[in-house]
Amino acid sequence: MTNVSIVVLDFGSQYTQLIARRLREQEIYCEILPYYTKVEEIKAKNPKGVILSGGPSSVYAEDAYEVDQGVYELGLPILGICYGMQRIAVDFGGSVIRSDHHEYGKAELNIVKEDNPLFKDCDNNRIVWMSHSDRVETLPEGFEVIAVSDNSPYAAIANMQKNVYAMQFHPEVNHSEEGYLMLRNFARNICGVEEKWKMEHFLKEQIKIIREKVGDAKVLCGLSGGVDSSVVAAMLYEAIGDQLVPVFVDNGLLRKGEREQVEHVFKVNLKVPLVVADARELFLSRLAGVTNPEEKRKIIGHTFIEVFEAEAKKHDGIKFLAQGTLYPDVIESISVNGPSEVIKSHHNVGGLPDWMDFELIEPLRELFKDEVRKIGLELGLPSDMINRHPFPGPGLAIRIMGDVNPADLDLLREADVILLDELKASGYYSKTWQAFAVLLNVKSVGVMGDNRTYDNTVAVRVVEAVDGMTATFAHLPHDLLERISRRIINEVDGINRVVYDISSKPPATIEWE
């Protein structure tokens, strides 16, 4: 079991996972636990510090989230962020009120105690990210102000005697220019964390855990063709060899040439005995006439499991089902580590149906996408597969607005491959996080030659991101956008209009459905 350096108590912020990410970038291992975790469980992990995350609630609400007060008696350094700061203020005898001047977005941080260890090597007057409607009104006894902003006289506070620190802003988001440094200072300088955690350590530990858990049983692993499930399959094969039954399901919702690429990588490159299940007709028949995106996701998820179960019956000794669930999937799907709000469902996140007699293995459940890519390279997967843009589990079904049918899927595949080809040729594929086409099923009038057309519209979505939790649309050169549009309209019959999505996440999501 990896030694836990920092425990993060989750009060429901969508940014909580980013705290873990920033610490891992500094080679500091941490675990995220629900805010209500008992102090005995925290103590058993032997951490060197505790962070209280942000959250959507108000500390003065009747059902406000509270921390086990024994946490403050552990004698460990504590850092509160946003709601965590307000929780600390109230718990130590101060007060919090609704602010007259809400503070959302960028603010300039004025460090008034430059010798405070939290701000070691930090420049003054740098940008931080605020997101709060409550504020600390009176400081608890023993606390002092260590930083302010225009609208926050208590932007950061500290009680040096008790080793308790708190900040109103979010150091974990990219917009906070030196937030990563503050988190590192807390872990390294204040908590005294010296251990350096690397991805190869995670890989070795997971392989050991998988071997101990599986024993001499077999594991069914569902491959979707994406990075996540491919890495899981390679990891399992490394751990248990022929006890793995890797199944690639052709659900009819794949990108152009996807099936052939996956078969080549696993059968030729990795010598893994891949099983291919052709379930195109089954999936498309289930999806016929379905337009609601959540219903699509659930149908696809349930059908995947049915196909796996049917395949499992062909093999004796299968006890486990493995899948490539990641941290963002978990936090956006269920409140697994606390009360964070659900953004969307993700097939199979949260466990298997009662009727399915398998135990679940999710070795990547606590990782971000870029961390998964590092694991994949360690396992010998080819870089062109590892560096592919994310592809959703439900496939092209959620990139078609409305009914999913073979004709529309073929239309979308052709548009999508043109987009990706142009991005790769221009060098922008490797510069961006994710790129894809969306078939809007919105028709409009066009003119091709002397003929009037009434054809479909494609939206092009290209975003820049670090981990997928937040994203901004890519500022592609106009001549590249023009080339993409011209090729799609000229080469794909049935499309006469291309639009570019300039929404960021938030408020939009990366995928449309």
GUVEX-670397 format. One record per residue (C-alpha): residue in one letter; x, y, z. Coordinates in steps of 0.2 Angstrom, whole numbers. Example, Ala and Ser with C-alpha at 12.3 -4.5 7.8 and 13.67 -1.06 7.14 Angstrom:
+-------+-------+-------+-------+
! lolum !  east ! north !    up !
+-------+-------+-------+-------+
!     a !    62 !   -22 !    39 !
!     s !    68 !    -5 !    36 !
+-------+-------+-------+-------+
***
This chain:
+-------+-------+-------+-------+
! lolum !  east ! north !    up !
+-------+-------+-------+-------+
!     m !     0 !     0 !     0 !
!     t !     7 !    17 !    -5 !
!     n !    11 !    28 !    10 !
!     v !    -2 !    43 !    10 !
!     s !     7 !    59 !    12 !
!     i !    -8 !    71 !    11 !
!     v !   -26 !    67 !    14 !
!     v !   -39 !    79 !     5 !
!     l !   -56 !    79 !    13 !
!     d !   -69 !    83 !    -1 !
!     f !   -83 !    95 !     3 !
!     g !   -90 !    93 !   -14 !
!     s !   -80 !   105 !   -25 !
!     q !   -78 !   101 !   -44 !
!     y !   -60 !   106 !   -42 !
!     t !   -56 !    93 !   -28 !
!     q !   -48 !    81 !   -40 !
!     l !   -37 !    95 !   -46 !
!     i !   -29 !    97 !   -29 !
!     a !   -24 !    79 !   -30 !
!     r !   -17 !    82 !   -47 !
!     r !    -7 !    97 !   -43 !
!     l !     1 !    87 !   -28 !
!     r !     5 !    72 !   -40 !
!     e !    13 !    84 !   -52 !
!     q !    25 !    88 !   -38 !
!     e !    28 !    69 !   -35 !
!     i !    17 !    70 !   -19 !
!     y !     5 !    56 !   -16 !
!     c !   -12 !    60 !    -8 !
!     e !   -29 !    52 !    -6 !
!     i !   -46 !    60 !    -7 !
!     l !   -58 !    55 !     6 !
!     p !   -76 !    61 !    10 !
!     y !   -77 !    76 !    22 !
!     y !   -87 !    65 !    34 !
!     t !   -72 !    52 !    36 !
!     k !   -69 !    48 !    54 !
!     v !   -53 !    54 !    62 !
!     e !   -48 !    36 !    66 !
!     e !   -48 !    31 !    47 !
!     i !   -38 !    47 !    43 !
!     k !   -25 !    43 !    57 !
!     a !   -23 !    25 !    51 !
!     k !   -17 !    32 !    34 !
!     n !    -3 !    40 !    43 !
!     p !    -3 !    56 !    33 !
!     k !     8 !    71 !    36 !
!     g !    -5 !    84 !    32 !
!     v !   -23 !    87 !    29 !
!     i !   -32 !    98 !    16 !
!     l !   -50 !   103 !    17 !
!     s !   -57 !   106 !    -1 !
!     g !   -69 !   119 !    -7 !
!     g !   -88 !   115 !    -9 !
!     p !  -105 !   122 !   -15 !
!     s !  -113 !   124 !     2 !
!     s !  -113 !   137 !    15 !
!     v !  -105 !   134 !    33 !
!     y !  -120 !   143 !    40 !
!     a !  -133 !   132 !    32 !
!     e !  -144 !   121 !    43 !
!     d !  -136 !   105 !    34 !
!     a !  -119 !   112 !    32 !
!     y !  -105 !    99 !    29 !
!     e !   -94 !    97 !    45 !
!     v !   -78 !    89 !    48 !
!     d !   -74 !    77 !    62 !
!     q !   -67 !    89 !    75 !
!     g !   -54 !    76 !    80 !
!     v !   -45 !    81 !    64 !
!     y !   -40 !    97 !    72 !
!     e !   -32 !    87 !    87 !
!     l !   -21 !    76 !    76 !
!     g !    -7 !    89 !    77 !
!     l !    -5 !    89 !    58 !
!     p !    -3 !   104 !    47 !
!     i !   -20 !   109 !    40 !
!     l !   -24 !   119 !    24 !
!     g !   -42 !   125 !    21 !
!     i !   -47 !   130 !     3 !
!     c !   -63 !   141 !     0 !
!     y !   -76 !   132 !     9 !
!     g !   -62 !   123 !    19 !
!     m !   -56 !   141 !    25 !
!     q !   -74 !   145 !    30 !
!     r !   -76 !   129 !    39 !
!     i !   -59 !   132 !    49 !
!     a !   -65 !   150 !    53 !
!     v !   -81 !   144 !    61 !
!     d !   -74 !   128 !    69 !
!     f !   -60 !   139 !    78 !
!     g !   -73 !   152 !    84 !
!     g !   -73 !   165 !    70 !
!     s !   -88 !   170 !    59 !
!     v !   -94 !   169 !    41 !
!     i !  -107 !   179 !    32 !
!     r !  -115 !   181 !    15 !
!     s !  -104 !   193 !     5 !
!     d !  -111 !   209 !    -2 !
!     h !   -97 !   208 !   -15 !
!     h !   -96 !   191 !   -23 !
!     e !   -80 !   187 !   -30 !
!     y !   -79 !   175 !   -45 !
!     g !   -64 !   174 !   -57 !
!     k !   -47 !   182 !   -57 !
!     a !   -41 !   192 !   -43 !
!     e !   -24 !   200 !   -39 !
!     l !   -16 !   192 !   -23 !
!     n !    -7 !   204 !   -11 !
!     i !     4 !   194 !     1 !
!     v !     6 !   204 !    17 !
!     k !    16 !   191 !    26 !
!     e !    30 !   187 !    13 !
!     d !    40 !   177 !    26 !
!     n !    25 !   165 !    28 !
!     p !    31 !   147 !    23 !
!     l !    15 !   145 !    12 !
!     f !    21 !   159 !     0 !
!     k !    40 !   153 !    -1 !
!     d !    47 !   158 !   -18 !
!     c !    30 !   166 !   -23 !
!     d !    29 !   183 !   -32 !
!     n !    18 !   196 !   -25 !
!     n !     3 !   203 !   -34 !
!     r !     0 !   187 !   -45 !
!     i !   -17 !   181 !   -51 !
!     v !   -27 !   169 !   -41 !
!     w !   -44 !   161 !   -45 !
!     m !   -59 !   166 !   -33 !
!     s !   -76 !   158 !   -33 !
!     h !   -86 !   162 !   -17 !
!     s !  -101 !   171 !   -11 !
!     d !   -98 !   169 !     7 !
!     r !   -83 !   177 !    17 !
!     v !   -75 !   177 !    34 !
!     e !   -82 !   191 !    44 !
!     t !   -71 !   189 !    60 !
!     l !   -55 !   180 !    62 !
!     p !   -54 !   166 !    75 !
!     e !   -42 !   170 !    90 !
!     g !   -24 !   166 !    85 !
!     f !   -26 !   169 !    67 !
!     e !   -18 !   182 !    56 !
!     v !   -20 !   189 !    39 !
!     i !    -6 !   183 !    27 !
!     a !   -14 !   189 !    10 !
!     v !   -28 !   200 !     4 !
!     s !   -36 !   204 !   -13 !
!     d !   -47 !   219 !   -18 !
!     n !   -63 !   211 !   -12 !
!     s !   -56 !   199 !     1 !
!     p !   -48 !   207 !    16 !
!     y !   -45 !   189 !    22 !
!     a !   -39 !   181 !     6 !
!     a !   -27 !   170 !    16 !
!     i !   -25 !   167 !    35 !
!     a !   -14 !   157 !    46 !
!     n !   -12 !   151 !    64 !
!     m !     6 !   148 !    65 !
!     q !     5 !   141 !    83 !
!     k !    -8 !   128 !    78 !
!     n !     0 !   125 !    60 !
!     v !   -17 !   129 !    52 !
!     y !   -18 !   139 !    35 !
!     a !   -32 !   144 !    24 !
!     m !   -35 !   153 !     8 !
!     q !   -51 !   160 !     0 !
!     f !   -45 !   157 !   -18 !
!     h !   -42 !   140 !   -27 !
!     p !   -24 !   137 !   -29 !
!     e !   -27 !   121 !   -38 !
!     v !   -34 !   128 !   -54 !
!     n !   -23 !   133 !   -68 !
!     h !   -29 !   151 !   -67 !
!     s !   -20 !   153 !   -50 !
!     e !    -3 !   157 !   -57 !
!     e !     7 !   151 !   -43 !
!     g !    -6 !   140 !   -34 !
!     y !     4 !   124 !   -38 !
!     l !    19 !   132 !   -28 !
!     m !     8 !   136 !   -13 !
!     l !     2 !   118 !   -13 !
!     r !    20 !   112 !   -14 !
!     n !    25 !   123 !     0 !
!     f !    11 !   116 !    11 !
!     a !    16 !    98 !     7 !
!     r !    35 !   100 !     7 !
!     n !    40 !   114 !    18 !
!     i !    25 !   114 !    31 !
!     c !    21 !    96 !    32 !
!     g !    38 !    90 !    28 !
!     v !    34 !    77 !    15 !
!     e !    50 !    71 !     7 !
!     e !    44 !    55 !    -2 !
!     k !    43 !    57 !   -21 !
!     w !    29 !    47 !   -29 !
!     k !    31 !    42 !   -48 !
!     m !    20 !    33 !   -60 !
!     e !    31 !    18 !   -61 !
!     h !    28 !    16 !   -42 !
!     f !     9 !    16 !   -46 !
!     l !    11 !     4 !   -60 !
!     k !    21 !    -9 !   -49 !
!     e !     9 !    -7 !   -35 !
!     q !    -6 !   -10 !   -46 !
!     i !     1 !   -25 !   -54 !
!     k !     4 !   -32 !   -36 !
!     i !   -13 !   -28 !   -31 !
!     i !   -21 !   -36 !   -46 !
!     r !   -11 !   -52 !   -44 !
!     e !   -16 !   -53 !   -26 !
!     k !   -35 !   -49 !   -29 !
!     v !   -37 !   -61 !   -45 !
!     g !   -27 !   -76 !   -38 !
!     d !   -29 !   -90 !   -51 !
!     a !   -46 !   -83 !   -58 !
!     k !   -49 !   -75 !   -75 !
!     v !   -53 !   -57 !   -79 !
!     l !   -64 !   -51 !   -93 !
!     c !   -58 !   -34 !  -100 !
!     g !   -68 !   -24 !  -111 !
!     l !   -58 !   -14 !  -124 !
!     s !   -67 !     1 !  -132 !
!     g !   -52 !     6 !  -143 !
!     g !   -48 !    21 !  -133 !
!     v !   -32 !    25 !  -122 !
!     d !   -40 !    20 !  -105 !
!     s !   -46 !     3 !  -109 !
!     s !   -31 !    -1 !  -119 !
!     v !   -19 !     3 !  -105 !
!     v !   -30 !    -7 !   -93 !
!     a !   -29 !   -22 !  -104 !
!     a !   -10 !   -20 !  -106 !
!     m !    -8 !   -18 !   -87 !
!     l !   -18 !   -34 !   -84 !
!     y !    -9 !   -44 !   -96 !
!     e !     7 !   -39 !   -88 !
!     a !     0 !   -44 !   -71 !
!     i !    -9 !   -60 !   -75 !
!     g !    -4 !   -65 !   -93 !
!     d !   -16 !   -78 !  -101 !
!     q !   -29 !   -77 !   -86 !
!     l !   -34 !   -61 !   -95 !
!     v !   -48 !   -63 !  -108 !
!     p !   -48 !   -46 !  -117 !
!     v !   -64 !   -43 !  -128 !
!     f !   -65 !   -29 !  -141 !
!     v !   -83 !   -25 !  -145 !
!     d !   -87 !   -18 !  -162 !
!     n !  -102 !    -9 !  -157 !
!     g !  -104 !     0 !  -174 !
!     l !  -101 !    17 !  -165 !
!     l !   -82 !    17 !  -168 !
!     r !   -71 !    29 !  -178 !
!     k !   -66 !    25 !  -195 !
!     g !   -52 !    11 !  -195 !
!     e !   -53 !     9 !  -176 !
!     r !   -57 !   -10 !  -176 !
!     e !   -42 !   -14 !  -188 !
!     q !   -30 !    -3 !  -177 !
!     v !   -35 !   -11 !  -161 !
!     e !   -33 !   -28 !  -168 !
!     h !   -16 !   -24 !  -175 !
!     v !    -9 !   -16 !  -159 !
!     f !   -14 !   -31 !  -147 !
!     k !   -12 !   -46 !  -159 !
!     v !     4 !   -40 !  -167 !
!     n !    13 !   -27 !  -156 !
!     l !     9 !   -34 !  -139 !
!     k !     5 !   -52 !  -144 !
!     v !   -11 !   -52 !  -133 !
!     p !   -24 !   -65 !  -138 !
!     l !   -38 !   -52 !  -142 !
!     v !   -56 !   -58 !  -144 !
!     v !   -67 !   -48 !  -156 !
!     a !   -86 !   -48 !  -153 !
!     d !   -96 !   -41 !  -168 !
!     a !  -111 !   -33 !  -160 !
!     r !  -115 !   -19 !  -172 !
!     e !  -132 !   -25 !  -176 !
!     l !  -137 !   -27 !  -158 !
!     f !  -131 !   -10 !  -152 !
!     l !  -139 !    -1 !  -167 !
!     s !  -155 !   -10 !  -165 !
!     r !  -156 !    -5 !  -146 !
!     l !  -152 !    13 !  -151 !
!     a !  -165 !    15 !  -165 !
!     g !  -176 !    29 !  -162 !
!     v !  -167 !    35 !  -146 !
!     t !  -163 !    53 !  -145 !
!     n !  -160 !    57 !  -127 !
!     p !  -141 !    57 !  -123 !
!     e !  -143 !    50 !  -106 !
!     e !  -154 !    36 !  -112 !
!     k !  -141 !    32 !  -126 !
!     r !  -127 !    31 !  -113 !
!     k !  -137 !    19 !  -102 !
!     i !  -142 !     8 !  -116 !
!     i !  -124 !     7 !  -123 !
!     g !  -117 !     3 !  -105 !
!     h !  -130 !   -10 !  -102 !
!     t !  -128 !   -18 !  -119 !
!     f !  -109 !   -18 !  -117 !
!     i !  -111 !   -28 !  -101 !
!     e !  -123 !   -40 !  -109 !
!     v !  -110 !   -44 !  -123 !
!     f !   -97 !   -46 !  -110 !
!     e !  -107 !   -58 !  -100 !
!     a !  -111 !   -68 !  -116 !
!     e !   -93 !   -69 !  -120 !
!     a !   -89 !   -74 !  -102 !
!     k !  -100 !   -89 !  -103 !
!     k !   -88 !   -96 !  -116 !
!     h !   -73 !   -96 !  -104 !
!     d !   -72 !  -105 !   -87 !
!     g !   -66 !   -97 !   -72 !
!     i !   -70 !   -78 !   -76 !
!     k !   -73 !   -69 !   -59 !
!     f !   -69 !   -51 !   -63 !
!     l !   -73 !   -38 !   -76 !
!     a !   -60 !   -24 !   -79 !
!     q !   -63 !    -7 !   -86 !
!     g !   -54 !    10 !   -89 !
!     t !   -64 !    21 !   -77 !
!     l !   -53 !    37 !   -74 !
!     y !   -54 !    51 !   -60 !
!     p !   -64 !    63 !   -71 !
!     d !   -77 !    49 !   -75 !
!     v !   -79 !    46 !   -57 !
!     i !   -81 !    64 !   -51 !
!     e !   -93 !    69 !   -65 !
!     s !  -104 !    54 !   -63 !
!     i !  -106 !    50 !   -45 !
!     s !  -102 !    58 !   -28 !
!     v !   -90 !    44 !   -24 !
!     n !   -78 !    54 !   -13 !
!     g !   -90 !    66 !    -6 !
!     p !  -106 !    77 !   -10 !
!     s !   -99 !    84 !   -27 !
!     e !  -113 !    87 !   -39 !
!     v !  -116 !    74 !   -53 !
!     i !  -113 !    81 !   -71 !
!     k !  -117 !    66 !   -81 !
!     s !  -118 !    48 !   -80 !
!     h !  -104 !    37 !   -86 !
!     h !  -108 !    19 !   -91 !
!     n !  -104 !     7 !   -77 !
!     v !   -96 !    20 !   -65 !
!     g !  -102 !    16 !   -47 !
!     g !  -103 !    -3 !   -49 !
!     l !  -111 !   -17 !   -59 !
!     p !  -129 !   -21 !   -60 !
!     d !  -136 !   -33 !   -47 !
!     w !  -139 !   -47 !   -59 !
!     m !  -121 !   -47 !   -65 !
!     d !  -110 !   -60 !   -56 !
!     f !   -93 !   -52 !   -58 !
!     e !   -82 !   -41 !   -47 !
!     l !   -76 !   -25 !   -54 !
!     i !   -58 !   -21 !   -57 !
!     e !   -54 !    -2 !   -61 !
!     p !   -35 !     0 !   -59 !
!     l !   -35 !    18 !   -66 !
!     r !   -49 !    24 !   -56 !
!     e !   -38 !    37 !   -47 !
!     l !   -29 !    43 !   -62 !
!     f !   -30 !    58 !   -74 !
!     k !   -28 !    55 !   -93 !
!     d !   -10 !    61 !   -94 !
!     e !    -5 !    50 !   -80 !
!     v !   -14 !    35 !   -89 !
!     r !    -3 !    39 !  -105 !
!     k !    13 !    38 !   -95 !
!     i !     7 !    21 !   -88 !
!     g !     4 !    15 !  -106 !
!     l !    21 !    20 !  -112 !
!     e !    29 !    11 !   -97 !
!     l !    19 !    -4 !  -103 !
!     g !    25 !    -3 !  -121 !
!     l !    10 !     3 !  -130 !
!     p !    14 !    12 !  -146 !
!     s !    15 !    31 !  -144 !
!     d !     2 !    35 !  -158 !
!     m !   -11 !    25 !  -148 !
!     i !    -6 !    32 !  -132 !
!     n !    -7 !    50 !  -138 !
!     r !   -24 !    48 !  -146 !
!     h !   -37 !    61 !  -141 !
!     p !   -49 !    55 !  -128 !
!     f !   -64 !    45 !  -136 !
!     p !   -80 !    43 !  -126 !
!     g !   -86 !    26 !  -121 !
!     p !  -103 !    28 !  -129 !
!     g !   -93 !    32 !  -145 !
!     l !  -101 !    41 !  -160 !
!     a !  -118 !    39 !  -153 !
!     i !  -116 !    54 !  -142 !
!     r !  -109 !    64 !  -156 !
!     i !  -125 !    63 !  -166 !
!     m !  -139 !    74 !  -161 !
!     g !  -154 !    64 !  -161 !
!     d !  -157 !    46 !  -168 !
!     v !  -142 !    35 !  -171 !
!     n !  -142 !    26 !  -188 !
!     p !  -130 !    18 !  -200 !
!     a !  -131 !    32 !  -213 !
!     d !  -128 !    46 !  -200 !
!     l !  -113 !    36 !  -193 !
!     d !  -105 !    35 !  -210 !
!     l !  -107 !    53 !  -213 !
!     l !  -100 !    58 !  -196 !
!     r !   -85 !    46 !  -198 !
!     e !   -80 !    54 !  -215 !
!     a !   -81 !    71 !  -208 !
!     d !   -72 !    66 !  -192 !
!     v !   -57 !    58 !  -201 !
!     i !   -55 !    74 !  -212 !
!     l !   -54 !    85 !  -197 !
!     l !   -41 !    74 !  -188 !
!     d !   -31 !    72 !  -204 !
!     e !   -30 !    91 !  -206 !
!     l !   -25 !    93 !  -188 !
!     k !   -12 !    81 !  -189 !
!     a !    -5 !    88 !  -205 !
!     s !    -4 !   105 !  -197 !
!     g !     3 !   100 !  -181 !
!     y !   -12 !   105 !  -171 !
!     y !   -17 !    87 !  -166 !
!     s !    -3 !    86 !  -154 !
!     k !    -6 !   103 !  -147 !
!     t !   -24 !   101 !  -142 !
!     w !   -33 !    90 !  -130 !
!     q !   -47 !    83 !  -140 !
!     a !   -55 !    86 !  -157 !
!     f !   -70 !    79 !  -165 !
!     a !   -85 !    82 !  -177 !
!     v !  -103 !    83 !  -171 !
!     l !  -118 !    79 !  -183 !
!     l !  -131 !    91 !  -178 !
!     n !  -145 !    84 !  -188 !
!     v !  -150 !   102 !  -192 !
!     k !  -153 !   105 !  -211 !
!     s !  -150 !   121 !  -220 !
!     v !  -151 !   128 !  -238 !
!     g !  -135 !   128 !  -248 !
!     v !  -129 !   130 !  -265 !
!     m !  -117 !   118 !  -274 !
!     g !  -114 !   123 !  -292 !
!     d !  -130 !   128 !  -299 !
!     n !  -140 !   117 !  -288 !
!     r !  -149 !   121 !  -272 !
!     t !  -145 !   109 !  -257 !
!     y !  -154 !   105 !  -241 !
!     d !  -141 !    95 !  -231 !
!     n !  -134 !    93 !  -214 !
!     t !  -123 !   103 !  -203 !
!     v !  -107 !    98 !  -194 !
!     a !  -100 !   106 !  -179 !
!     v !   -81 !   105 !  -176 !
!     r !   -75 !   105 !  -158 !
!     v !   -57 !   107 !  -154 !
!     v !   -52 !   111 !  -136 !
!     e !   -36 !   114 !  -126 !
!     a !   -35 !   106 !  -108 !
!     v !   -23 !    99 !   -96 !
!     d !   -34 !    86 !   -88 !
!     g !   -51 !    87 !   -95 !
!     m !   -59 !    95 !   -79 !
!     t !   -58 !   112 !   -88 !
!     a !   -55 !   116 !  -106 !
!     t !   -55 !   131 !  -118 !
!     f !   -58 !   131 !  -136 !
!     a !   -43 !   130 !  -147 !
!     h !   -39 !   146 !  -157 !
!     l !   -35 !   137 !  -173 !
!     p !   -29 !   148 !  -188 !
!     h !   -43 !   154 !  -200 !
!     d !   -34 !   146 !  -215 !
!     l !   -34 !   129 !  -206 !
!     l !   -53 !   130 !  -201 !
!     e !   -57 !   135 !  -219 !
!     r !   -47 !   120 !  -226 !
!     i !   -57 !   109 !  -214 !
!     s !   -73 !   116 !  -219 !
!     r !   -70 !   116 !  -237 !
!     r !   -64 !    97 !  -237 !
!     i !   -79 !    91 !  -227 !
!     i !   -92 !   100 !  -238 !
!     n !   -83 !    95 !  -254 !
!     e !   -79 !    77 !  -249 !
!     v !   -94 !    71 !  -238 !
!     d !  -110 !    70 !  -247 !
!     g !  -125 !    76 !  -236 !
!     i !  -116 !    90 !  -227 !
!     n !  -116 !   108 !  -234 !
!     r !  -112 !   118 !  -218 !
!     v !   -98 !   117 !  -205 !
!     v !   -98 !   128 !  -189 !
!     y !   -85 !   129 !  -176 !
!     d !   -89 !   128 !  -157 !
!     i !   -81 !   142 !  -147 !
!     s !   -88 !   136 !  -130 !
!     s !   -76 !   133 !  -115 !
!     k !   -79 !   121 !  -100 !
!     p !   -87 !   127 !   -90 !
!     p !  -100 !   132 !   -94 !
!     a !  -101 !   119 !  -108 !
!     t !   -94 !   101 !  -107 !
!     i !   -82 !    95 !  -119 !
!     e !   -93 !    82 !  -127 !
!     w !  -110 !    89 !  -133 !
!     e !  -120 !    75 !  -125 !
+-------+-------+-------+-------+
***
